[in-house]
Amino acid sequence: MRILKTLGLAAMLAATSGLVHAQDLRIGLQEDPDVLDPDQSRTFVGRIVYASLCDKLVDITPDLEIVPMLATGWEWNEDGTELTMTLREGVTFHDGEPFNAQAVAANIDRSKNFELSRRKSEVRSIESTEVIDDYTIKFNLSAPDATLIAQFADRSGMMLSPKATAEAGEAFGLNPVCAGPFTFKERIQQDRIVLEKFADYYRADEINFDTVTFLPIPDTTVRLANLRAGDLHMLERLAATDLASAEADDGLVVEKATSLGYQGITMNIANGPRAENPLGQNAAVRQALSLAIDRTALNQVVFEGAFAPGNQPYSPTSPWYNADFPVPERDIEAARALLAEAGFADGVTIEVQVTNNPVQAQVMQVVQAMASEAGITIELAAKEFATLLADQTAGEFTASQIGWSGRVDPDGNIHQFMTTGGGINDSHYSDPDMDRFLNQARLSTDPAVRKQSYNAAIAKQQEDMPIVYLYHPVWIWALDSAADGFTPYPDGMIRLHGVSVAE
């Protein structure tokens, strides 16, 4: 059944919702993913699709423990420069090609050397791979890297068919071939992504659906209406303002998990001509914007207090948070003083791009009103999410309201955004001290030693502010009450192993 895009049609079908066949699971997404190539992609919703399409070397538990997936075990040498992994036998890619150590080596080579790869900084420490036998591979590192196993729990660890990547090149995302529970069937941009159950999947007995269809519906109200009408079985990112209503609905089940990530405003520091403006060229202007924002009020107005105000890539409850820089109180006078110090006593005008969903639009409207009181005029440019990302990558932006879903290891929330040449450093921010702090943090497995490096990096970030952090979300899912077996994870992914929907 085609997804309903209006409230009226959703309501009309409510009476016939019982006729929907449950073997096709339909999931409402907040955005349309970008390219379906783990080496090229960067969207959160793309990772949700990958959870059904592309198994990884390792995965996480709801308690954030790293556990085997396509790798069954691993060990480090004494000085942390060699990682040896044993691999699961009897696994095949969707095109029938075998999964083995040679395939892992090919995947690492692609992540490191494919021109369009965004994973380069994540696997930079891997100097070479050594195939010991068909199901044993050794990674030789240029230096110890405490983050590597955690990287393998995300896109860097997603295994793609080497035959398919070699044949398709940069067009791999048009027909991705992985080793997950579902195979790719079709994609219609802004409408749907359809996957089919992979009969030869090594855990096929845990998959209860013939197909899974992902439907991008940016409007949170319409997305919830479609769920209530029976045209969806579940949705991700229920609006906090709809939480009470959904929890009171006997036809729905609500699940929640605290996110590992954040939402903020990314500044264009040196990514092309659009960086040549007061915001991009003067840290005092960025600091003034931060001081003009009342993060607690923002959380109350938009999210009814359900989220956590924040000013760092880690939430205030994280062990990696730098307590020397608490979430600042709003200070209009200090913001105005910073602007005057920077030579903008009469104020500045900046443009911020924002994705065209109601929640993020409201976030920026609240920020816009707050900033205006400090002499900062914000002009909003609403864009479809994939367009926003493309413009951000290309430097066609002044500032961008965007978030990050978060990673298990603290490196994943900061390194690729703040280091010179980082895979998602769309600011093109570059500072040798920041590079040194964050690269040092990768060298030790001692949390206390790493904490010192991250504290120094956060202190530098608070000074330079290439990203102004706003808040830390809580993932909220809503499901049809007939659904069973769904487990919420802090990474926000939708894992379908063991999930079912009663007829």
N, C-alpha and C positions, 0 to 999 in steps of 0.2 A: 504494500500500500504506500502510495506516495505521501511524504510527510506534509502535514497541514501547515501552512504559513500564515494563517489568520485565525483569530479567536472564533469567528463565526463558523468556519468550516470545522474547526476542532469540536465545537459544541454540537454541531449537526451529527457528527459521527459517534458521539458518546453512546448512543443507544445501540450501536452495532459493534461496539468494541469487543464483545465476547466472541465475535466470529473470527478474530485474528488468530492465525496459527502460531503457536508459541515456539515452533522450531526456528523461526526467524526472530532473533533478538534484535530489538531496535533501541539504539542509544542516542540521546540528544546531546550534541556538543555545543559549547558556547561559541566556538569559531570553526572555520574551515581550516584544516591543517595546511601547512606549506608542502613542499615536495616530499614524497614518501621515500626518501633515501636517508638512512640513518647517518651517513657521512655528511650530507648536505643540510639536513633539516635542523630546525631550532624551536619549533612550536611545542607547547605543552600538549595540545590536543593531538599532535602527531605522535607523541609518546604514548598516548592512550590507545591509538590505533596499533602502534607497534607491540603493545602488550598482548595483542591477539595475533600478530603477524610474525614477529621476529623474536625468538628466544635468545637469551644472552648467555654469556659464559657463567655468570653468577646472578643471583637475585637477592632480594632482601625479605626479611620477615616484617610483620607489622610492628615489631619492637626494634627494627632497624639492624638486626643481625644479618650479616652477609652469609648466604647459604649457597650450596651448589645448584647449578642448573645444567648447562651444557658441559661445564667442567665439573668433575666429580670430586676433585681434591686438588690441593696446591701446597707448596712449601717453598720457603725462602732459604737461600744460602746464608752463611753466618753474617756477612757484611751487607746484606740486603740489596745486592746488585744482580742477583739471578732469581727469577721466579719460575718454578717448574710446575706445570699443570697437567693433570691427567684428565682425559676427556671421555665423555659418555660414548659408548659404542652403540651401533645400531640406529643412529640418527641419520635421516636423509633430508636434504633440502627439498623444497616444493617442486623442483624440476627433476627430482630423482637422483641428483648428484650426492655423493657421500659427504657427510660431515666428518672431518678428521683433522689431524694436526696440520696437514698441508693447507686445508681450507682456513684454519685460524691464522696461519702465517700470511696467507693472501689477504685476509681481512685487515690485519694489522698494517701490512704494506699499503693497502688502499687508504686507510685512515691517515697514515703518515704522509703519503706522497701524492694522492689524488689532488689535483689542482684546486678543486672546489670543496675539499674536505674542511669541515669546521671542527674536526676532532683532533687536528694536529697538535694543539697544545695539551690535550688530554693524554696523548700517548707519546709525547715528546721524549720522555725518559727512556723509551725502548730503543736501544741502539741497533739491535738485531734480534731475529728469532732463530731458533734451532729446532728442527724437527727431530726428536729423539727416536720415535717410532710412530706408527699410524695414530696412536692415541695418547701421545705424550709430547708436549712442546715446552721449550725453555725460552723465556724472555730474558735477554741480556740487556741490562740497563746501564746507561752512562753514569748514573749516580742513584743512590737509594731513592725510592719514590713511595712514600707512605700512602699516596692516594690511588695507586694503580688498581688495586682490587675493587675499590669503590667505583672507579671509572668503568670497570667491566660489568658493573651492575646497571649500566645505562647504555646509551647509544654506542659508546666505544666497544662494548662487549656484545652488541647485536651481530649475529653471524649471518652474512649474506652469501648466496651461492657465488663462488668465484667464476664459474662459467657464465652466469647471468651478468655479473658486473663487467666482465671482460667484453662481452658481446654488446652490452647496452651503453657502457661508458656513462656520460653524464645524464643520459636519459633513463637510467635504471629506475628512477622514481615513478616512471609511467607504468611500470609493471614489476613491482618489487618481488623478489624471490628470496625467501628466508627459510627458517626451520621451525616456525611457530605452529600453534594449533590450527590456524586458519590460513588459507591461501588467498591471494588477491584475485578478485573477480572483475570489478569495474569501479571507476570513479567518474562522477560528474561534478565538476567544480561548483562549489556553493550549494550543492544539492545532496549528494550522498557518496559514501564509500561502502562498497559491499565486499565482504570476505566470505569464503566458503570453507567448511570444515575440511581439514587435511586428513584423509583416511589413514595415512601412514605415520601420523604424528605419534611419537613414542609414549605420550600420555593421553591418547585419544579417548580412553575410557572415562576421563574426567571432563570431557567436553560434551555438553548436552544440547548443542544447537547446530543445525545444518548450515545456517548462515548467521552472520552478524552484520547489521547495517548501521553505520554511523551517519547521523544527520545533523549538519550544522544549522543551529537556530540561535542567532545572536540575541534575540529578544527574550529575556528571562521570563517574562509573563507568558509569552506564546509558548515557550518551551514547557513550562509547567502545565499550561492548558492542554497541550498535546499529550502529556503524560496522563492527566486526569481523563482525557477523552479516550484513552486506550491506544493511541497511535504510537506511543513510546512505551517501552518497558522500564526504562530508567533514564535519568539525566544526570549530568555532572554539573557542579557549581550552581546548586539552587541558591537563589538570591537570599541573603540573610533576612531581608524584609519579608520573605515568604515562608520563613522557617516555622513560625508559630502556626500558620495556616496549614502547612503541610503536615506538621506533627499532629494536628487535630483531625486530619482526614483519615478515616478508617480504611480507605482504599489505597493508602500510601504507607511506605516505610521510609524513614529518614536515617541516614548513617552519616557520621562525622569523624574527621581526623584532623589534628592540628598539622598545618603545612610546615614543610621545611624551608619554604621560600619567602618571597617578599613581593611587594609592589612598590614602584618608585617612578622617578622621572630621570631618564637618561639624557645627558647633555651632549651636544655635538661640540667636542673640544678641538678636534683637528681633522675632521673627516670631510675635506673639501671646502668650497667657498661658503657653504651655509654655516660654517663654524665661525665666520667672521662677523660676530655680533657681540654685544656686551655680555651676554650670558656665557657664550663659549670662550671668550677671551679673558674673563675676569672672575677669579674664584670668589671675590667679595660679593659679586652679584648673585652667584649661586648660593652663598651662605645667607645672603639677605632673603632669598626666596625660601630657604629652609626655615629661617626664623619667623617668617610671616605665616607659616602654616601651624595651625593648632591640630595636632595629630589626634588627640583624644576626642575633640569635637568632630573631626572628620569621621572617626570610627563610629561615634554615636549617631551622627546624622545619616550616614550612608548605610551602615551595617548594624545599627541598633546595639552597638557595643559588643557584637559577636566576635570581632577580630581584635588583633593586638597592635596598638601603635608601635612604630619602629623607626629607627634612624640608622640602622646598620644592616649588613647582609644577613645577620643572625638576629633572632628574636631576643628580647631581654631575658627570656628564660633559658636560652642556650648557654652551655658552658663556654662557648666561643665568643660570647658577647663581651665587649670591652666596657666594663663598668665605669671607667674614667670618663666616658662620654654618654651619659644617660640621655634618654629621649628629651629633647629640649622643650622648655615651655615656650609658648608663643611670645614674641617680644617685638612689637611693631616699631618701637623707638630704636631698638638696636638694629633692626633691619634697615630703617631709614638712614641711620648713621653709617652703615656699611655702604649703602648706595652713594651717599654723599662723599664718603672717603674714596670711592671708586670713580668719582667724577660725574655721578648721575643724580645730583640732588633733586632734579626735576622729574625723576622717575625714568623707567625704561619700558619698552614694549617688546614682548617676546611671543613667538608662536610655539605652541605645544601640540603635537599630533596625538590623537587618542583614538583607540579602536571604537567602532560604531556600535557598541552594545550599551544598553541603558545604564548599567552599573558603573562602568568606567567613565562614561560621559558624566554621570552625577559626581563621581570623585573629582573630576577635573573642574566641574562647575563650582564645587565647594572651594577647591584650591584657588580657582580664579577669583572668587569673591574675597577670599582671605588676602590674597596677594595684592589686590587692588588697594587695600587699606594701607599698604606699605609703599605705594607708588610703583608697583609692578603690574603693568597691564598685560594680561595673557589673552592672546587670540587663539581659539581652539580650531584645529583642523581635524575633523572626524573622517576616519578612513576605515575601509574594510581591513581586517587584521593582516591578511597576507600582503596587502599593498603597503600597510604601515611598516611591516618587517622589511619588505623590499626597499622601501625608501630609506629606512634606517641604515640598512647595509650599505646602500649607495651613497650615503651622506646627504640625501635629499630631505634633511630635517634640521630644525634648530634644537628642539627638545622633544622627547617622546615619552608618553606615559605608558610604561610597560613593566611587566613583572618577570619573575623567575620562579619556577615551581620548586626549586630547592633540591639539594643533594645530600646524601648521607654523610659524606666527608665534607668538612668546612671548605676545603679547597674548591669544591664545585660551585660554591656561591660567590666566589670572588676572583679566582685566578684568571679565568678566561675573559673576564670583564675588565680587569684592571692592569694586566700585564701588557707590555709592548707587543703588538702582533697577536694578542689573544684571540681565540676563535670567535668570540662574540663581543669583542671590544669595538662596538660600533661608534663609541665616542672618539676612538683613536687617541685616547688618553695615554700618555707615556711619561714615566718618571723612573729614573734608575733606582732610586731608593725603594719605590713600590715593587719593582721587579725583584730586587734583592730580598726584600722581606718575604714575598710570596714564594719565590723559588726556594729560599731557605726552609720554609715551612714544609716543603715536600720531602726534605732530606732526612727527617727524624720520625721515628715511630713513638717517641716519648711525648705524650699529650702536653706536658708542662713546657717542654722546649718549643713545641709547635705553637702553644698559646702565646709565648713571648713574641714570636714572629707575627702572628695574627693581630696581637695588640698593637704592634708597631704599624702594621698595614692599615688598621682601622684609624689610628691617629693621623696617618697621612691622608687617608680618605676623607676624614672630617675636615681637614685643612683644604684639600683640593676639590672635593665634591663633584667628581664626574657623574655621580648618581646621587640624587636626593631621595633617600628612602622614606616611605610613607607609612606602610603598615604590613603586617604579616597575616595572611588569610587563614581561615579554617576551611578545609574542604568539606562541602556538604553535598551529599548525593540524595536523590529521591528516587524511590523504586515503586513499581506496582506491588501491592501487598501479596500478589501471587508469586513474586520472586523469592528465591531462597538460596542461601549459600554464599552471598556476597560478603566479602571481608574488606573493610576500609583500611587503607594504607596511608601513612603520612606523606608518601610521594605523590598521592593523588591519582595513581593509576587504577584502571579497572581490569582486574585479573579475573578471567572467566572460568578458570578451573574449578569445578564443583558447583558452579552457579546453574540454577534451573528456574524455569517458570512453569507453574502448574497450568494445565489446560483449563 
